[in-house]
């Protein structure tokens, strides 16, 4: 059987599967149901930064489509999000999951999804979260999240979440590594503002590689990963390192709402060992400010990304952000960086980023523009202008660039 025929048969199976899901008689239980689809044509030469980055782990081709089905019952939300590419005859499941609410404070999520922390983040305009952006395809995970208050302190809220995921077995990993994720946040809530401090921990563990074989994967090993305890002393090492590959952020944010004028300030301090956990890498991480409705119907976002202090080593070893000597594919999933796409493991950098969206002449616009400022670099941008018709149909045109030329694309979407 030819590869093309096989791909067509697989596509037929997916189409049938989707059709069955969309026609199941769940609407009898539904409180709310929505179906949306989007069609987009891209420039023929698709090597444009803001066409591929933060694009859900998909390398753009000339034409692709996206469909999303969402159904909400009293306690459960079902989402199926599908991306398809005509040139490659491929279909991808983007964020698709089941979310069940045990109460208004606790929920369980199962499927492919991005994150349940840093909820202030504007993923559409941002250059990308330090840990989990929309740059890669979402990973299969199961996670539990809860939010609690202390009776004596009504203005204090605590969030805790834990998740378990799996990477992908590929040409390098002989056995798929596992993901451990947890986070803890404290929110101070006042009448018109909120101050938050969070700690997020991500770890790659278990799995197997050609050089090291199968890596430790017992429950006892998981407990070591949970507390970042040392693993075995490997040949050539001066001291034992934590079992697995560990990264995380200190997450600081401030949000103020003044008569629907919203200000957000945030700093995601990146770490991957004891020294950077203790801020030995100084101000490295993502700094951001978002202003909404300070100009009517306009959102402005400014970000500064710094990774130039990764090699401040004495008495510690250098950090190579997103890379690990055991898990050499690093903090990536299906060949795409999971975190901010501007972070390079072996190149230190500073990046300025602007995001904007608003209304002009009964139409809307969206701008993303970025530039590395520690090297001779050109501005990478994407500018889109569109119009929404009767709150159901949307048409847009966009311009993107690379170092050589510009490209033009078109989009159409609808919600039912």
C-alpha positions as CSV (number, residue, x, y, z in Angstrom):
1,X,0.0,0.0,0.0
2,X,1.4,3.4,-0.9
3,X,2.0,6.0,1.8
4,X,-0.5,8.3,0.1
5,X,-3.3,5.7,0.2
6,X,-2.5,4.9,3.8
7,X,-2.7,8.6,4.7
8,X,-6.0,8.9,3.0
9,X,-7.4,5.9,4.8
10,X,-6.2,7.3,8.2
11,X,-7.9,10.6,7.3
12,X,-11.1,8.8,6.5
13,X,-11.0,7.1,9.9
14,X,-10.5,10.4,11.6
15,X,-13.3,12.0,9.7
16,X,-15.6,9.2,10.7
17,X,-14.5,9.4,14.3
18,X,-15.1,13.1,14.5
19,X,-18.5,12.7,12.8
20,X,-19.5,10.1,15.5
21,X,-18.4,12.4,18.3
22,X,-20.3,15.3,17.0
23,X,-23.5,13.4,16.5
24,X,-23.6,11.6,19.8
25,X,-26.8,12.4,21.7
26,X,-25.0,14.2,24.6
27,X,-26.8,17.5,23.9
28,X,-29.7,16.1,26.0
29,X,-27.5,16.7,29.0
30,X,-25.8,19.8,27.8
31,X,-26.0,23.2,29.3
32,X,-24.0,24.8,26.5
33,X,-22.7,23.6,23.2
34,X,-20.5,25.3,20.6
35,X,-18.9,24.3,17.3
36,X,-16.3,26.5,15.5
37,X,-14.1,26.0,12.5
38,X,-11.3,28.0,10.8
39,X,-9.7,27.9,7.4
40,X,-6.4,29.6,6.7
41,X,-4.1,29.9,3.6
42,X,-0.5,30.7,4.2
43,X,2.4,32.1,2.1
44,X,3.9,29.5,-0.2
45,X,7.3,29.7,1.5
46,X,6.3,29.2,5.1
47,X,9.7,30.1,6.8
48,X,8.2,33.0,8.8
49,X,8.9,33.2,12.5
50,X,5.4,34.2,13.7
51,X,3.7,31.9,11.3
52,X,5.3,28.8,12.9
53,X,6.1,29.8,16.5
54,X,3.4,29.5,19.0
55,X,1.4,27.6,16.4
56,X,0.5,24.5,18.4
57,X,3.5,22.5,17.2
58,X,2.5,22.5,13.6
59,X,4.8,23.6,10.8
60,X,2.5,25.6,8.5
61,X,1.8,24.6,4.9
62,X,-0.2,26.3,2.2
63,X,-3.6,25.5,3.6
64,X,-4.9,24.2,6.9
65,X,-8.1,24.0,8.8
66,X,-9.1,23.9,12.5
67,X,-12.3,22.7,14.1
68,X,-13.3,22.9,17.7
69,X,-16.3,21.3,19.4
70,X,-17.1,22.2,23.0
71,X,-19.9,20.9,25.2
72,X,-20.6,21.8,28.8
73,X,-22.8,19.9,31.2
74,X,-23.5,20.8,34.8
75,X,-20.1,19.5,36.1
76,X,-18.2,18.4,33.0
77,X,-16.7,20.1,30.0
78,X,-15.7,18.2,26.8
79,X,-13.5,19.8,24.2
80,X,-12.3,18.3,20.9
81,X,-9.9,20.6,19.0
82,X,-8.6,19.3,15.6
83,X,-6.1,20.8,13.2
84,X,-5.6,19.5,9.7
85,X,-3.1,20.1,6.9
86,X,-4.0,19.6,3.3
87,X,-0.5,19.3,1.9
88,X,0.6,16.7,4.4
89,X,-2.7,15.0,4.7
90,X,-2.4,15.0,8.5
91,X,-4.8,15.6,11.3
92,X,-3.7,16.6,14.8
93,X,-5.6,16.7,18.0
94,X,-4.8,20.1,19.6
95,X,-6.1,20.9,23.1
96,X,-8.7,18.1,23.6
97,X,-9.8,17.0,27.0
98,X,-12.4,16.2,29.6
99,X,-12.6,18.5,32.6
100,X,-14.7,17.4,35.5
101,X,-15.6,19.7,38.4
102,X,-15.9,18.0,41.7
103,X,-16.9,21.4,43.2
104,X,-16.5,25.0,42.3
105,X,-12.9,24.8,43.8
106,X,-11.6,21.4,42.6
107,X,-11.4,19.8,39.1
108,X,-9.8,17.0,37.3
109,X,-8.6,17.4,33.7
110,X,-7.7,14.5,31.4
111,X,-6.5,14.7,27.8
112,X,-4.1,16.9,25.8
113,X,-3.9,20.4,27.3
114,X,-1.3,23.1,28.1
115,X,-1.4,24.4,31.7
116,X,-3.6,25.3,34.7
117,X,-1.2,27.9,36.2
118,X,-0.3,31.5,35.2
119,X,-3.9,32.2,34.4
120,X,-3.1,35.9,33.9
121,X,-1.2,35.0,30.7
122,X,-2.4,36.3,27.4
123,X,-1.2,33.5,25.2
124,X,-2.5,35.1,22.0
125,X,-0.3,38.2,22.3
126,X,2.6,36.9,24.4
127,X,6.0,35.8,23.1
128,X,5.4,32.6,25.1
129,X,5.3,31.4,28.7
130,X,8.7,30.4,30.2
131,X,7.5,26.8,30.8
132,X,4.5,26.0,28.7
133,X,3.5,28.2,25.7
134,X,1.5,27.3,22.6
135,X,4.7,26.6,20.7
136,X,4.5,22.8,20.9
137,X,1.6,20.5,20.6
138,X,0.0,19.9,24.0
139,X,1.1,16.9,25.8
140,X,-1.2,14.1,27.1
141,X,-1.7,14.7,30.8
142,X,-4.0,14.0,33.7
143,X,-4.1,16.7,36.4
144,X,-5.9,17.6,39.6
145,X,-6.3,21.3,40.7
146,X,-7.8,22.8,43.8
147,X,-8.3,26.2,45.2
148,X,-8.8,26.8,48.9
149,X,-9.3,29.7,51.4
150,X,-8.4,30.1,55.1
151,X,-11.5,31.1,57.1
152,X,-9.7,33.7,59.1
153,X,-8.2,35.4,56.0
154,X,-10.9,35.9,53.4
155,X,-8.5,37.8,51.2
156,X,-6.1,34.9,50.9
157,X,-6.5,32.1,48.3
158,X,-4.2,29.1,47.7
159,X,-4.0,27.1,44.5
160,X,-2.4,23.7,44.2
161,X,-2.1,21.5,41.2
162,X,-0.4,18.2,40.3
163,X,-0.2,16.5,36.9
164,X,1.3,13.5,35.3
165,X,2.1,13.3,31.6
166,X,4.0,11.4,29.0
167,X,6.4,12.5,26.2
168,X,6.8,10.6,22.9
169,X,8.9,7.7,22.0
170,X,10.8,8.6,18.9
171,X,14.1,8.2,17.1
172,X,16.1,9.2,20.2
173,X,14.0,8.0,23.1
174,X,13.8,4.2,23.2
175,X,11.2,4.5,25.8
176,X,8.9,7.6,26.3
177,X,9.9,9.7,29.3
178,X,7.3,10.8,31.8
179,X,6.4,14.3,33.0
180,X,5.8,15.3,36.6
181,X,4.2,18.7,37.2
182,X,3.1,20.6,40.3
183,X,2.4,24.1,41.3
184,X,1.5,26.1,44.4
185,X,0.2,29.7,44.4
186,X,-0.8,32.2,47.0
187,X,-3.2,35.1,46.0
188,X,-3.8,38.2,48.0
189,X,-7.2,39.6,46.9
190,X,-8.3,43.2,47.5
191,X,-11.3,45.1,46.2
192,X,-9.7,46.1,42.9
193,X,-6.4,44.2,42.7
194,X,-4.7,40.9,43.2
195,X,-1.1,40.0,44.1
196,X,0.1,36.5,43.4
197,X,3.2,34.5,44.2
198,X,3.6,31.0,42.7
199,X,6.1,28.2,42.4
200,X,5.9,25.8,39.4
201,X,8.0,22.6,39.1
202,X,8.4,20.5,36.0
203,X,10.4,17.3,35.7
204,X,11.3,14.9,33.0
205,X,12.0,11.4,34.4
206,X,12.0,7.6,33.5
207,X,12.0,6.7,29.8
208,X,15.0,5.4,28.0
209,X,17.9,6.6,25.8
210,X,20.4,4.8,23.6
211,X,23.4,5.8,25.8
212,X,21.9,5.2,29.2
213,X,19.2,2.5,28.5
214,X,16.1,2.5,30.7
215,X,16.2,5.2,33.3
216,X,14.9,4.8,36.9
217,X,11.1,4.5,36.8
218,X,9.9,2.9,40.1
219,X,7.5,4.6,42.6
220,X,10.4,5.1,44.9
221,X,12.1,7.0,42.0
222,X,9.0,9.1,41.5
223,X,9.2,10.1,45.2
224,X,12.7,11.3,44.6
225,X,11.6,13.2,41.5
226,X,8.8,14.8,43.5
227,X,11.2,16.3,46.1
228,X,14.1,16.7,43.6
229,X,16.2,14.3,45.5
230,X,19.6,13.1,44.2
231,X,19.8,10.2,41.8
232,X,22.8,7.8,41.6
233,X,26.3,9.1,41.1
234,X,27.1,8.7,37.4
235,X,30.5,8.0,36.0
236,X,32.5,11.2,35.5
237,X,30.4,13.3,37.9
238,X,31.9,15.1,40.9
239,X,28.6,14.9,42.8
240,X,25.2,13.4,42.3
241,X,22.5,15.4,40.5
242,X,18.7,15.4,41.1
243,X,17.1,12.4,39.5
244,X,15.5,13.4,36.2
245,X,15.7,16.8,34.5
246,X,14.1,19.6,36.6
247,X,13.0,23.1,35.6
248,X,10.6,25.6,37.0
249,X,9.6,29.3,37.7
250,X,9.0,31.6,40.5
251,X,5.8,33.3,39.2
252,X,5.1,36.9,40.4
253,X,2.0,38.8,39.1
254,X,0.0,41.9,39.9
255,X,-3.5,42.6,38.5
256,X,-5.5,45.7,39.0
257,X,-9.0,46.5,37.6
258,X,-10.0,50.1,37.7
259,X,-13.4,50.7,36.1
260,X,-12.7,48.0,33.5
261,X,-9.2,49.4,32.9
262,X,-7.0,46.3,33.6
263,X,-3.3,46.4,34.4
264,X,-1.2,43.2,34.6
265,X,2.4,43.1,35.7
266,X,4.3,39.8,35.8
267,X,7.7,38.2,36.1
268,X,8.5,34.5,35.5
269,X,11.9,33.8,37.1
270,X,13.3,30.7,35.4
271,X,15.3,28.1,37.3
272,X,16.6,24.6,36.7
273,X,18.9,23.9,39.7
274,X,19.6,25.1,43.2
275,X,21.6,28.2,42.1
276,X,18.9,29.6,39.8
277,X,16.2,28.7,42.3
278,X,18.1,31.0,44.7
279,X,18.2,33.7,42.0
280,X,21.9,33.2,41.2
281,X,20.9,33.8,37.6
282,X,19.8,37.3,38.6
283,X,16.9,38.7,36.5
284,X,16.7,35.9,33.9
285,X,13.2,35.1,32.8
286,X,10.2,36.8,31.3
287,X,9.0,40.2,32.4
288,X,5.7,41.5,31.2
289,X,3.1,44.3,31.3
290,X,-0.4,44.2,29.8
291,X,-2.8,47.2,29.6
292,X,-6.4,46.7,28.6
293,X,-8.8,49.5,27.8
294,X,-6.4,52.3,28.8
295,X,-7.0,53.1,25.2
296,X,-10.7,52.2,24.5
297,X,-11.1,48.7,23.1
298,X,-7.4,48.2,23.0
299,X,-5.0,45.7,24.6
300,X,-1.2,46.4,24.7
301,X,1.3,43.9,25.9
302,X,5.1,44.5,26.4
303,X,7.6,41.8,27.3
304,X,11.3,41.5,28.0
305,X,13.0,38.2,27.9
306,X,16.5,37.7,29.4
307,X,18.6,34.6,29.5
308,X,22.1,36.2,29.5
309,X,22.8,35.1,33.1
310,X,22.6,31.4,32.6
311,X,26.4,31.1,32.7
312,X,27.1,32.9,35.9
313,X,28.6,29.7,37.2
314,X,31.0,30.0,40.3
315,X,30.7,27.8,42.3
316,X,28.0,26.1,40.2
317,X,28.1,24.6,36.7
318,X,26.7,26.5,33.8
319,X,23.0,26.2,33.0
320,X,21.9,25.4,29.5
321,X,18.3,26.4,29.6
322,X,15.8,23.8,28.4
323,X,18.6,21.2,27.8
324,X,19.8,18.2,29.8
325,X,22.7,15.9,29.4
326,X,20.5,12.8,30.0
327,X,17.4,13.9,28.1
328,X,19.2,15.5,25.2
329,X,16.0,16.6,23.4
330,X,15.5,18.8,26.4
331,X,12.3,20.7,27.2
332,X,10.7,19.9,23.8
333,X,7.8,17.8,22.5
334,X,7.7,16.5,19.0
335,X,10.6,18.7,17.9
336,X,9.2,21.9,19.2
337,X,10.3,23.9,22.3
338,X,7.6,23.6,25.0
339,X,8.4,26.9,26.6
340,X,9.3,30.3,25.1
341,X,10.5,29.9,21.5
342,X,13.1,32.6,21.9
343,X,15.0,30.6,24.5
344,X,18.0,28.8,23.1
345,X,20.0,26.3,25.2
346,X,23.4,27.3,23.8
347,X,22.9,31.0,22.9
348,X,22.3,33.7,25.5
349,X,19.8,36.4,24.6
350,X,17.7,39.4,25.3
351,X,14.4,39.9,23.5
352,X,11.8,42.7,23.3
353,X,8.3,41.8,22.3
354,X,5.2,43.8,21.6
355,X,1.6,42.5,21.3
356,X,-1.4,44.6,20.5
357,X,-5.0,44.1,19.6
358,X,-7.9,46.5,19.2
359,X,-10.6,48.0,16.9
360,X,-10.2,50.5,14.1
361,X,-12.9,51.6,11.5
362,X,-15.3,48.8,12.6
363,X,-12.6,46.2,12.1
364,X,-10.1,44.7,14.4
365,X,-6.3,44.3,14.3
366,X,-3.7,42.2,16.0
367,X,0.1,42.8,16.0
368,X,3.0,40.7,17.3
369,X,6.5,42.1,16.9
370,X,9.8,40.9,18.4
371,X,13.5,41.6,18.2
372,X,16.5,40.2,19.9
373,X,18.5,43.2,21.2
374,X,21.8,41.6,22.2
375,X,22.7,40.7,18.6
376,X,22.2,42.3,15.1
377,X,18.6,41.1,14.5
378,X,15.7,42.2,12.4
379,X,12.1,42.7,13.8
380,X,10.0,39.6,13.4
381,X,6.3,40.5,13.0
382,X,2.8,39.4,12.2
383,X,0.1,41.9,11.5
384,X,-3.5,40.9,11.0
385,X,-6.6,42.9,10.1
386,X,-10.1,41.4,10.1
387,X,-13.8,41.9,10.4
388,X,-16.4,40.0,12.5
389,X,-19.8,39.7,10.9
390,X,-22.9,39.2,13.1
391,X,-20.7,37.7,15.9
392,X,-20.5,34.5,13.9
393,X,-18.3,34.9,10.9
394,X,-14.8,36.3,10.8
395,X,-12.6,37.1,7.8
396,X,-9.0,38.4,8.0
397,X,-5.8,39.1,6.1
398,X,-2.3,39.0,7.7
399,X,1.2,39.9,6.8
400,X,4.3,38.1,8.2
401,X,8.0,38.5,7.5
402,X,11.4,36.9,7.7
403,X,14.9,38.2,7.1
404,X,14.3,38.3,3.3
405,X,10.8,39.1,2.4
406,X,7.1,39.4,3.4
407,X,4.3,36.9,3.0
408,X,0.5,37.3,2.9
409,X,-2.2,34.9,4.1
410,X,-6.0,34.8,4.6
411,X,-8.3,33.3,7.2
412,X,-12.0,32.6,7.6
413,X,-13.7,31.3,10.7
414,X,-17.2,30.7,12.0
415,X,-18.9,29.8,15.3
416,X,-22.2,27.9,15.6
